[in-house]
Amino acid sequence: MDTLIKSWAPREIDAVLERVLLTVEKPGRYTGGEHNQVVNDWEAASVRVALAFPDIYELGMSNLGLATLYDILNRRAGILCERAYCPWSDMEAVLRREGLPLYSLETHHPLNEFDLIGISLPYEQLYSNVLNLLDLGGVPVRAADRDAAHPIVLAGGHATYNPDPMADFIDAFAIGEGEEVIVEVARCIEQWKKEHPVLTMKHSERSEAESKSALHGGPHPSTALRSAQDAHRAVEECGFAFALNLKWTLVQSEFGIRPGTAAVPIAIR
Ligand code: B12
């Protein structure tokens, strides 16, 4: 799925869902709208997080780890946090047939429109589902193929204690409890976006800005874009070790996030 060819607005996603949802098993898995879901204002949010459980809705919904992080993030000013789960095979076939990206349940935004995708890996059997989830969400599967316009992909949970097997696909790992570290990471990204508004534009925002700019004879916004190395430095400056190609591990400490260290022994590449 090529994210640059088409970016989907929630209303366009809804129009397709209206047509296809009753053709799949258990369509309630894909609608959102449950009691106690939190729907924050997309436009007003300064940082947008999708928490993704890489298995079907029923398994992910009952997971306490992500539910806790969802609550914590949505209580913080400026942070919007939504959920996503893997579709069952019938819905996956529909998504791929329609070219529809995997979207969040709350506002039906594609995963690639978020600033941060937080993935829970409570057990190793989910590794391969992560690749499918990213691909369906319009996010390049390999970390090396992502740039500053893509979401940062952060993983946590028991099966990240050895980050090595998933290191090529995940930008950063949070080893240990996530309650504090996820807020720190979200705040770092928020700051980074503030300091580098053009660099961190999503692909859809870029094409919109480019057509507006062309209309008014202004400079091409892409000229302001910098290299991946610059992006990496920029994020490091604001304290968050963002790995485009490098392998970083985040651990929580009383002094905040410390990149490149881990609380438990990890495999060295
Ligand atoms: C409850 C539980 C279950 C429940 C799950 C209910 C549910 N839907 O969540 C049931 C009984 C279904 C279950 C099943 C299995 N379980 Co289980 N389970 C547990 C248990 C006892 C507690 C998990 C829990 O809820 N913790 C509390 C929450 C709040 O913590 P958490 O999920 O870890 O999340 C925190 C952090 O990990 C972190 N975090 C998590 N995700 C993310 C994401 C991001 C982005 C960030 C920043 C942080 C972060 O932040 C959270 C808050 O601090 C753990 C052992 C343990 N003591 O933790 C085993 C455990 C997770 N289970 C394990 C296993 C192996 C399984 C099974 C695969 C067993 C099997 N062979 O069938 C199955 C999986 C089935 C399935 N498809 O779900 C292993 C995983 C080991 C591993 N390395 O893979 C564990 C560690 C037990 C063990 N020591 O063997 N399990």
Residues whose N, C-alpha, C, O or C-beta is under 5 A from the ligand:
A	BS01	B12	L59 S62 N63 L64 G65 G118 I119 S120 L121 P122 Y123 E124 L154 A155 G156 G157 H158 A159 A174 G176 E177 G178 E179 I182
